[in-house]
Amino acid sequence: MIVPIYKGADQKAGIDAKVEGIVKELKALGIRVKYDDNDNNRPGWKFAEYEMKGVPVRIAIGARDIENNVAEIARRDTKTKASQSLDGLAQHIHQLLEEIQDAMYKKALEYRDSHITKADSWDEFEKLLDKRRVHLRTLGWYRRNGSRDQGTHESHDPLHPLNNPQEAGACILTGKPSKERVLFARAY
């Protein structure tokens, strides 16, 4: 999202001309971009609106910025702002989006992995579910040994992760032999 900061039609015309080239460069890199030159809302309102919509990167550019050959880049994930040269801006945004994607993926993966708990018996499984339900308002993942053909109720169907490591054991529900652990989750 690109938001112009200007006073008067002359400043806006100069910003429009500069932003047109930036938009073309970003689109050439496969980046979806919008230039919000709507006169109905002030820049602060636009900033808040796009943050709430989840726009990962916001570029604010004004007449003084063009004179200094910079733009202000705001990252939604870290809530940081920085000045960036207009030279190579599109490539910088491309790299920044890759960095944001990697950081969000790592954060989600760490969160998921930190919320997986192993259960080796039905009793332990139920206690873990009850414990998590009372103390956490998050999604709880529970690994337990299970078999794909155990025929459990739909509400108890487990997740079989891709590339799931093979591990000999017994299904904690049926007692049948199992070759892997499966995931169960309770959503709130």
C-alpha positions in Angstrom: 0.0 0.0 0.0 1.3 3.4 -1.0 -0.1 6.5 0.8 0.8 10.0 -0.5 1.4 12.8 2.0 0.8 16.2 0.4 -0.6 19.7 0.6 -2.2 21.0 -2.5 -2.6 19.7 -6.1 1.0 20.6 -7.1 2.6 18.4 -4.5 0.1 15.6 -5.3 0.9 15.8 -9.0 4.7 15.4 -8.3 4.0 12.4 -5.9 1.6 10.8 -8.4 4.3 10.9 -11.1 7.0 9.4 -8.9 4.6 6.7 -7.5 3.5 5.6 -11.0 7.1 4.3 -11.7 7.3 2.6 -8.2 3.9 0.9 -8.8 5.1 -0.4 -12.2 8.4 -1.8 -10.7 6.5 -3.5 -7.9 4.0 -5.1 -10.2 6.9 -6.3 -12.5 8.2 -8.2 -9.5 4.8 -9.8 -9.0 3.9 -7.7 -5.9 0.2 -6.6 -5.5 0.2 -2.9 -4.8 -2.3 -0.2 -4.4 -1.8 3.5 -4.5 -4.4 5.1 -2.3 -4.7 8.7 -3.6 -8.2 9.0 -2.4 -8.8 12.6 -1.2 -11.7 11.6 1.2 -9.5 10.3 4.0 -6.4 11.7 5.8 -3.2 9.7 5.8 -3.5 8.7 9.5 -6.9 7.2 8.9 -5.6 5.3 5.9 -2.7 4.0 7.9 -5.0 2.6 10.6 -7.4 1.1 8.0 -4.6 -0.8 6.2 -3.1 -2.0 9.4 -6.5 -3.4 10.4 -6.9 -5.0 7.0 -3.5 -6.8 7.5 -1.5 -5.0 4.8 2.1 -6.2 5.6 3.9 -3.1 4.2 2.9 0.5 3.9 4.8 3.1 2.0 4.3 6.7 2.9 5.7 9.2 0.5 5.5 13.0 0.5 6.9 15.9 -1.4 9.8 16.4 1.0 10.5 12.6 0.7 10.8 12.9 -3.1 13.2 15.8 -2.7 15.3 13.6 -0.3 14.8 10.5 -2.6 13.4 8.5 0.3 10.1 7.0 1.4 8.9 5.8 4.8 8.4 2.0 5.0 6.2 0.7 7.8 6.1 -3.1 8.6 2.9 -4.4 10.2 4.6 -7.5 11.7 7.2 -5.6 13.8 5.4 -2.2 13.8 8.6 -0.5 12.8 9.2 2.3 10.4 12.3 3.2 8.4 13.4 5.5 5.7 14.4 3.8 2.5 16.0 5.2 -0.6 13.7 5.4 -3.7 16.5 3.9 -5.7 15.9 0.1 -5.6 12.8 0.5 -3.5 10.9 -2.2 -5.4 13.6 -4.7 -4.8 13.8 -3.7 -1.2 10.1 -4.3 -0.8 10.4 -7.7 -2.5 13.1 -8.8 0.0 11.1 -7.3 2.9 8.0 -9.3 2.0 10.1 -12.5 1.8 11.6 -11.7 5.2 8.1 -11.0 6.7 6.8 -14.3 5.3 9.7 -16.2 6.7 9.4 -14.6 10.1 5.6 -15.2 10.3 6.1 -18.9 9.2 8.9 -19.4 11.9 6.7 -17.8 14.6 3.7 -20.0 13.7 5.9 -23.1 13.5 7.5 -22.4 16.9 4.0 -21.7 18.4 2.7 -24.9 17.0 5.6 -27.0 18.1 5.6 -25.5 21.6 1.9 -26.5 22.0 2.3 -30.1 21.0 2.3 -32.5 24.0 2.9 -36.2 23.8 0.4 -38.6 25.4 1.1 -42.3 25.8 -2.2 -43.4 27.5 -5.8 -42.5 27.2 -5.8 -41.3 30.8 -2.9 -39.0 30.2 -4.6 -37.8 26.9 -7.8 -36.8 28.8 -5.9 -35.1 31.6 -3.9 -33.0 29.1 -7.0 -32.0 27.2 -8.7 -30.9 30.4 -5.7 -29.1 31.7 -5.2 -27.1 28.5 -8.9 -26.3 28.4 -9.0 -24.8 31.8 -5.7 -22.9 31.7 -5.2 -21.9 28.1 -7.5 -20.3 25.5 -5.3 -21.6 22.7 -5.3 -24.5 20.4 -3.8 -27.6 22.0 -2.1 -30.3 20.0 -1.7 -33.7 21.4 0.5 -36.4 19.9 -0.6 -39.9 20.6 0.0 -43.3 19.0 -2.8 -44.2 16.7 -3.7 -46.2 13.7 -5.3 -45.1 10.5 -7.9 -47.9 10.5 -9.0 -47.6 14.1 -12.6 -46.5 13.1 -13.0 -43.8 15.8 -15.8 -41.3 15.9 -15.6 -38.4 13.5 -15.0 -36.0 16.5 -11.9 -38.0 17.3 -10.4 -38.3 13.9 -6.7 -37.5 14.2 -4.4 -35.5 11.9 -1.7 -37.5 10.2 1.1 -35.0 9.6 3.1 -35.1 6.3 6.5 -36.7 6.7 5.4 -38.1 10.0 8.2 -40.0 11.6 7.5 -43.7 12.1 7.4 -44.8 15.7 6.2 -48.2 17.0 3.6 -48.1 19.7 0.0 -48.9 20.5 -3.1 -46.8 19.9 -4.1 -45.3 23.3 -7.8 -45.7 22.4 -8.0 -49.1 20.8 -4.7 -50.7 21.9 -4.0 -51.8 18.3 -0.4 -51.7 17.1 0.6 -48.3 15.6 3.4 -47.2 13.4 3.2 -43.4 14.0 1.9 -40.8 16.4 -1.0 -38.7 15.3 -2.2 -35.2 16.3 -5.5 -34.3 18.0 -6.5 -30.7 18.6 -9.3 -29.0 20.6 -10.5 -25.7 19.2 -12.2 -23.2 21.5 
